[in-house]
């Protein structure tokens, strides 16, 4: 039997458990819930050793048996993956967490971690014959999916709030997307996309969790963290959470690695970080709930996590509960101060969402939830250069001559 490029077996509803055919274009389960990709882990365990991974090219497709693209020539890539896992000694010392590490997604194509989900999602969509992708976005996901759609020769329809960062609108336009701004939130953008799709045959709604494969791209952050630590797991992973695909994906990745026997021991405690101006997951966690309530009047400078009600909220909360993690809200003033502190101490220009993770670590260490012995990985989900308004100097000093 020839070795398959992908060991994708079927799709499974995250809520009702119904199986779906992975060879067909798939949206939500009829019950209204997201579906997840499932692999023949028994086959992978028998035929692939984690030591083989190191000999492969340094991109996320090194884990191709655990990804959905059916063949190497079906992959749509801009070189995404294997971002650095950086020691942060000065910042860690300042926070009281000497073992602090940062997974820096600012170096990935399009400047944010969204390129991971776009690469895998577009690859599979193109393989299944999708003619165009359509999505609601807060900005960065739309920019990434538009870029990868262009790379694949596909059309793209992108709708984002009018308050989204200008650079994201410009990126979508530059890569040939049909891009629109709408008054309101990402939820309003999602309604506009849903209304447009019946008149666009061949298009697929690839908004957050409305197709199965964005998660598969995002989960590779979990694979990389484990591999970069020598197939060990850290104590804690801290993640900025809006729609929650990243934290859901990392949890899925770590469970798959455990089932394969490639890692052992307890899973890292997962921390969902939100802004105090939009914290539905934090509020749900505080109540011990398994679903969140829509957040009224959402607002934060960390625009990527401005999601008042996530479709996969129950999956985010499950990841936090199952790993003994927590959910934390941080103020805009504090995260902006920490964005500058990271730049001053470590030279890294991180995005506001990544800075929110730094503030969360500060709060959790001060509150005693984190100890000085914990090895903590924070996710910086994008480059700060995409948010120039948060990095402007207070005073522009001219040379005295």
TORKE-501719 format. One record per residue (C-alpha): x, y, z. Coordinates in Angstrom, 1 decimal. Example, Ala and Ser with C-alpha at 12.3 -4.5 7.8 and 13.67 -1.06 7.14 Angstrom:
BEGIN
R    east   north      up
R    12.3    -4.5     7.8
R    13.7    -1.1     7.1
***
This chain:
BEGIN
R    east   north      up
R     0.0     0.0     0.0
R     1.5     3.4    -0.9
R     1.9     5.9     1.9
R    -0.8     8.6     1.7
R     0.2    12.2     1.8
R    -2.7    12.8     4.2
R    -4.3    10.3     6.6
R    -7.5    12.3     6.7
R   -10.3     9.8     7.4
R   -13.5    11.7     7.9
R   -15.2    14.8     9.4
R   -17.0    14.8    12.7
R   -19.4    17.2    14.2
R   -17.9    18.8    17.3
R   -21.3    18.7    19.1
R   -23.4    15.8    18.0
R   -20.6    13.5    16.7
R   -22.2    12.9    13.3
R   -19.7    11.8    10.7
R   -19.4    13.6     7.4
R   -17.7    12.8     4.1
R   -14.3    14.5     3.9
R   -14.2    14.2     0.1
R   -17.0    16.8    -0.2
R   -17.1    20.5     0.5
R   -18.4    20.8     4.0
R   -19.8    23.7     6.0
R   -21.5    23.4     9.4
R   -23.2    20.2    10.5
R   -27.0    20.2    10.0
R   -27.2    20.7    13.8
R   -25.5    24.1    13.3
R   -22.1    23.2    14.9
R   -18.6    23.2    13.4
R   -17.1    20.0    12.1
R   -13.6    18.7    12.8
R   -11.1    16.8    10.7
R   -10.3    13.3    12.0
R    -7.2    11.3    10.9
R    -6.2     7.6    10.9
R    -3.9     8.1    13.8
R    -3.3     4.3    14.1
R    -1.9     4.3    10.5
R     0.3     7.4    11.2
R     1.6     5.8    14.4
R     2.5     2.7    12.5
R     4.2     4.4     9.6
R     5.5     7.8    10.7
R     8.0     8.5    13.4
R     8.4    12.0    14.8
R    12.1    11.7    14.0
R    11.3    11.8    10.3
R     9.7    15.2    10.7
R    13.0    16.9    11.3
R    14.3    15.9     7.8
R    11.4    17.7     6.1
R    11.3    21.3     4.8
R    10.8    23.9     7.6
R     7.2    24.8     6.9
R     3.9    23.6     8.4
R     3.5    21.0     5.6
R     6.2    18.9     7.4
R     3.2    17.5     9.3
R     1.3    16.6     6.1
R    -0.1    13.3     7.3
R    -2.0    15.2     9.9
R    -3.2    17.8     7.4
R    -6.0    17.5     4.8
R    -4.3    18.2     1.4
R    -4.4    15.0    -0.5
R    -1.1    15.3    -2.3
R     2.0    17.6    -2.4
R     0.9    19.1    -5.7
R    -2.4    20.2    -4.1
R    -0.6    22.4    -1.5
R    -1.0    26.2    -1.9
R     1.9    27.7     0.0
R     3.8    31.0     0.5
R     6.3    29.4     2.8
R     4.3    29.5     6.0
R     5.2    27.8     9.3
R     8.1    27.0    11.6
R     8.1    30.5    13.2
R    10.7    31.0    16.0
R    10.1    30.0    19.6
R    12.1    32.8    21.2
R    13.4    32.8    24.8
R    12.4    36.1    26.4
R    14.9    36.4    29.3
R    14.6    40.1    30.0
R    10.8    40.2    29.8
R    10.6    36.9    31.8
R    12.7    38.4    34.5
R    10.6    41.5    34.7
R     7.4    39.4    34.9
R     8.8    36.9    37.4
R     8.6    34.0    34.9
R    12.2    33.2    33.9
R    11.1    30.3    31.6
R     9.1    32.6    29.3
R     9.1    31.9    25.6
R     7.3    33.6    22.7
R     6.1    31.9    19.6
R     6.4    34.8    17.1
R     3.8    34.6    14.3
R     4.7    38.0    13.1
R     7.3    36.5    10.7
R     4.8    34.4     8.8
R     3.4    35.4     5.3
R     0.9    38.2     5.5
R     2.3    39.1     8.9
R    -0.1    37.1    11.1
R    -0.9    33.6    12.2
R    -4.0    33.8    10.0
R    -1.8    32.6     7.1
R    -1.7    29.1     8.6
R    -5.4    28.7     8.4
R    -5.6    30.3     5.0
R    -2.9    28.0     3.6
R    -4.6    24.8     4.6
R    -8.1    26.0     4.1
R    -7.4    27.3     0.6
R    -5.4    24.3    -0.3
R    -8.3    21.9     0.5
R   -10.9    24.2    -1.0
R    -9.1    24.3    -4.3
R    -8.6    20.6    -4.2
R   -12.3    20.0    -3.8
R   -13.2    22.3    -6.7
R   -14.3    25.5    -4.8
R   -14.3    28.5    -7.2
R   -14.2    31.2    -4.7
R   -14.0    31.8    -0.9
R   -16.2    34.2     1.0
R   -15.7    35.4     4.5
R   -16.4    37.8     7.3
R   -13.3    39.1     9.0
R   -11.9    41.6    11.5
R    -9.2    42.2     9.0
R    -6.1    39.9     9.2
R    -7.9    36.7     8.3
R    -9.4    38.3     5.3
R    -6.0    39.6     4.2
R    -4.5    36.1     4.5
R    -7.3    34.3     2.7
R    -7.4    36.9    -0.1
R    -3.6    36.4    -0.6
R    -3.8    32.6    -0.6
R    -6.9    32.6    -2.9
R    -4.9    34.8    -5.3
R    -2.0    32.3    -5.1
R    -4.4    29.5    -5.9
R    -6.1    31.4    -8.8
R    -9.4    31.5    -6.9
R   -11.8    34.4    -6.4
R   -12.4    35.9    -2.9
R   -15.2    38.0    -1.3
R   -14.2    39.7     1.9
R   -16.4    41.7     4.2
R   -15.1    43.5     7.3
R   -16.2    46.1     9.8
R   -15.5    49.7     8.6
R   -13.4    50.1    11.8
R   -11.0    47.3    10.7
R    -7.3    48.4    10.3
R    -6.8    50.2     6.9
R    -3.8    47.9     6.1
R    -6.1    44.9     6.0
R    -8.5    46.5     3.6
R    -5.5    47.6     1.5
R    -4.0    44.0     1.5
R    -7.3    42.5     0.3
R    -7.6    45.1    -2.4
R    -4.0    44.6    -3.6
R    -4.5    40.8    -4.0
R    -7.6    41.2    -6.1
R   -10.3    40.4    -3.6
R   -13.8    41.8    -3.8
R   -13.7    43.6    -0.5
R   -16.4    45.5     1.3
R   -16.7    47.5     4.5
R   -19.8    47.3     6.7
R   -21.0    49.3     9.7
R   -21.1    47.1    12.7
R   -19.2    44.1    14.0
R   -17.8    40.9    12.5
R   -21.2    39.4    13.2
R   -22.9    41.9    10.9
R   -20.2    41.1     8.3
R   -21.1    37.4     8.6
R   -24.8    38.1     7.9
R   -23.8    40.1     4.8
R   -21.7    37.2     3.5
R   -24.5    34.6     4.2
R   -26.9    36.8     2.3
R   -24.5    37.1    -0.7
R   -23.7    33.4    -1.1
R   -26.9    32.1    -2.7
R   -26.1    34.3    -5.7
R   -22.5    33.1    -6.0
R   -22.4    29.4    -7.1
R   -19.1    27.7    -6.5
R   -18.3    30.0    -3.5
R   -17.7    28.6     0.0
R   -18.3    30.4     3.2
R   -14.9    30.2     4.9
R   -15.7    32.4     7.9
R   -14.4    31.3    11.3
R   -15.3    27.6    11.9
R   -17.8    27.5     9.1
R   -15.5    25.1     7.2
R   -13.3    22.4     8.8
R    -9.8    23.2     7.7
R    -8.8    26.6     9.1
R    -8.4    24.8    12.5
R    -6.0    22.3    10.8
R    -3.7    25.1     9.8
R    -3.8    26.8    13.2
R    -3.2    23.5    15.0
R     0.3    23.4    13.5
R     1.4    26.0    16.1
R     0.9    23.3    18.7
R     2.9    20.8    16.6
R     5.7    23.3    16.2
R     5.9    24.2    19.9
R     6.2    20.5    20.8
R     8.8    19.9    18.2
R    10.8    23.0    19.0
R    10.9    21.9    22.7
R    12.3    18.5    21.7
R     8.9    16.9    21.8
R     8.2    18.1    25.3
R     5.3    20.3    26.4
R     5.5    23.5    28.3
R     3.6    24.1    31.5
R     1.3    26.8    30.1
R     0.3    28.2    26.7
R    -1.2    31.7    26.7
R    -3.3    32.7    23.6
R    -5.3    35.8    22.6
R    -8.8    34.6    21.9
R   -11.5    36.1    19.6
R   -13.1    33.5    17.4
R   -10.9    30.9    19.2
R    -9.7    28.9    16.3
R    -6.1    29.1    17.5
R    -6.7    27.8    21.0
R    -9.1    25.1    19.7
R    -6.5    24.1    17.1
R    -3.6    23.9    19.6
R    -5.7    21.8    21.9
R    -6.6    19.5    19.0
R    -2.9    19.2    18.0
R    -1.7    18.4    21.5
R    -4.3    15.7    21.9
R    -3.4    14.2    18.5
R     0.3    14.2    19.5
R    -0.6    12.4    22.7
R    -2.6     9.7    20.9
R     0.3     9.2    18.5
R     2.7     8.8    21.5
R     4.9    11.6    20.2
R     4.5    13.5    23.5
R     3.6    12.3    27.0
R     2.5    13.7    30.3
R    -0.1    16.4    31.1
R    -1.2    18.8    28.5
R    -0.2    22.4    29.0
R    -2.7    24.6    30.8
R    -4.3    26.7    28.2
R    -5.1    30.3    28.9
R    -7.7    32.2    26.8
R    -6.9    36.0    26.9
R    -9.5    38.6    25.9
R    -9.8    42.4    26.2
R   -11.9    43.8    29.0
R   -13.9    45.6    26.4
R   -14.9    42.3    24.7
R   -14.6    39.3    27.1
R   -17.5    36.8    26.5
R   -15.3    33.7    27.0
R   -13.9    35.2    30.3
R   -17.4    35.9    31.6
R   -18.5    32.4    30.7
R   -15.5    30.8    32.4
R   -16.2    32.9    35.5
R   -19.7    31.4    35.6
R   -18.5    27.8    34.9
R   -20.6    27.9    31.7
R   -20.1    25.9    28.6
R   -21.3    28.6    26.3
R   -20.8    32.4    26.2
R   -23.4    35.2    25.9
R   -23.1    37.9    23.2
R   -21.0    40.8    24.5
R   -22.7    44.2    24.3
R   -20.8    47.1    22.8
R   -17.5    45.3    22.0
R   -14.5    47.5    21.8
R   -10.7    47.2    22.1
R    -7.5    48.3    20.3
R    -6.7    44.6    20.0
R    -9.0    44.5    17.0
R    -8.4    40.8    16.1
R   -10.0    39.6    19.3
R   -13.2    41.8    19.0
R   -15.6    38.9    18.7
R   -18.7    39.4    20.7
R   -20.0    35.8    20.3
R   -17.8    33.0    18.9
R   -19.4    30.1    17.0
R   -16.9    27.7    18.7
R   -17.2    29.2    22.2
R   -18.0    25.8    23.6
R   -14.8    24.3    22.1
R   -12.7    27.2    23.5
R   -14.2    26.6    27.0
R   -13.7    22.9    26.7
R   -10.0    23.4    25.9
R    -9.6    25.6    28.9
R   -11.5    23.4    31.3
R    -9.9    20.1    30.1
R    -6.4    21.4    30.6
R    -6.9    23.1    34.0
R    -6.4    26.4    32.3
R    -8.1    29.8    32.8
R    -9.5    32.8    31.0
R    -8.3    36.3    31.6
R    -9.4    39.8    30.6
R    -6.9    42.7    30.2
R    -7.4    46.4    29.8
R    -6.3    48.3    26.7
R    -4.0    50.7    28.5
R    -2.2    47.8    30.1
R    -1.7    45.8    26.9
R    -0.5    48.9    25.1
R     2.0    49.6    27.8
R     3.2    46.0    27.6
R     3.5    46.2    23.8
R     6.1    48.9    24.3
R     7.7    47.1    27.2
R     8.3    44.0    25.0
R     9.9    46.3    22.4
R    12.1    48.0    24.9
R    13.2    44.8    26.7
R    13.4    42.4    23.8
R    13.4    44.4    20.6
R    10.2    42.6    19.3
R     7.4    44.7    17.8
R     4.4    42.6    18.7
R     0.8    43.1    17.9
R    -1.7    44.3    20.5
R    -3.3    40.8    20.7
R     0.2    39.4    21.5
R     0.7    42.1    24.0
R    -2.5    41.1    25.7
R    -0.9    37.8    26.4
R     2.0    39.5    28.1
R    -0.4    41.5    30.3
R    -2.2    38.3    31.2
R     1.1    36.6    32.3
R     1.8    39.7    34.4
R    -1.6    39.4    36.1
R    -1.5    35.6    36.5
R     2.0    35.8    38.1
R     1.0    38.6    40.4
R    -2.2    36.6    41.4
R    -0.2    33.4    42.1
R    -1.8    31.3    39.3
R     1.6    31.2    37.6
R     4.8    30.3    39.5
R     8.3    31.2    38.7
R     9.0    27.6    37.8
R     6.4    27.4    35.1
R     7.6    27.2    31.5
R     5.2    29.6    29.7
R     4.7    30.1    26.0
R     2.9    33.2    24.9
R     1.6    33.5    21.3
R     2.4    36.7    19.5
R    -0.1    36.3    16.7
R     1.2    39.1    14.3
R     3.7    41.8    13.7
R     3.2    45.1    15.4
R     4.0    46.8    12.1
R     0.4    46.1    11.0
R    -0.8    48.4    13.9
R     1.3    51.6    13.5
R    -1.2    53.6    15.4
R    -0.4    51.7    18.6
R     3.4    52.4    18.2
R     3.5    56.1    17.3
R     6.0    58.0    19.5
R     4.4    60.5    21.8
R     7.0    63.1    20.7
R     8.8    63.3    17.4
R    12.2    64.8    18.3
R    14.2    66.6    15.6
R    17.9    66.6    15.5
R    19.2    69.8    17.2
R    21.2    71.2    14.2
***
